Amino acid sequence: MVASLHQAQTPEPQIVAISTAFDDITSNVQSLADDFFSFTLVMLVGTISMIGRQPRHQYPPHSN
């Protein structure tokens, strides 16, 4: 990306600003992905533990 900005004759301060903004965005996306994964993992573990705590249904015997 920086090479193409140099090729387009973009001034150096703008290149630095664009690169910094791009790095911030990618960092925020990574953080959001980590948060989403953590939340999903907690929800899955909680759901599985709740299912495991439910008593088994005992069906009455069939009368023929």
N, C-alpha and C positions, 0 to 999 in steps of 0.2 A: 504494500500500500504506500509506504513512504517513497519507494522508488518511483511509483507512478506520479506521486505529488511533485517530486523533484523534476520529473520529465515534463510535467505541466507547468513548470516554472512557478510553483506556489512559493510564496515567501516563507522563510524558515520559521518565524514565530507561529504562523498558521499551521505549519506541518507539526510543530510541537504540540499545539493546542488540539489538533485533530487526533494525533496519536494518543495523547493523554485521555481525551474523551473516549476514544475507542477502547483503551485499556480499562477505563472505569466501567464502561458498558459490559465488556466481557466478564469483568470481575463480579458485577452485579448479577449477571445471568448465571454464573457459576454458583453464587451464593443462593439464588432462588432455587436452582436445581437441587442443591444440597438440602435446603429447607423442605422442599417438596418431597424428596426421597425420605427424609427423616420423618415427616408427618405421615406419609403413607405407611412406612414401616411400623410406626407406633399404632396406627389405626388397624393394621393387619394383625399385629400381635394382640391388641386388645380384643378384637373381634374373635380371634381364635380362642383366646382364654375364656371369653364369655360363652362361646359355644360349648367348650369343654366343661363348664360348670353347670350347664342345664341338665336336669335329671333325665334319664332315659325314659321314654314312654313305655309303659307296660300295658300291652293290649290284653283285654279279657280273653279267656279261652273260647274257641269256637264251639257253639252248641249245635249239633246236627240232629 
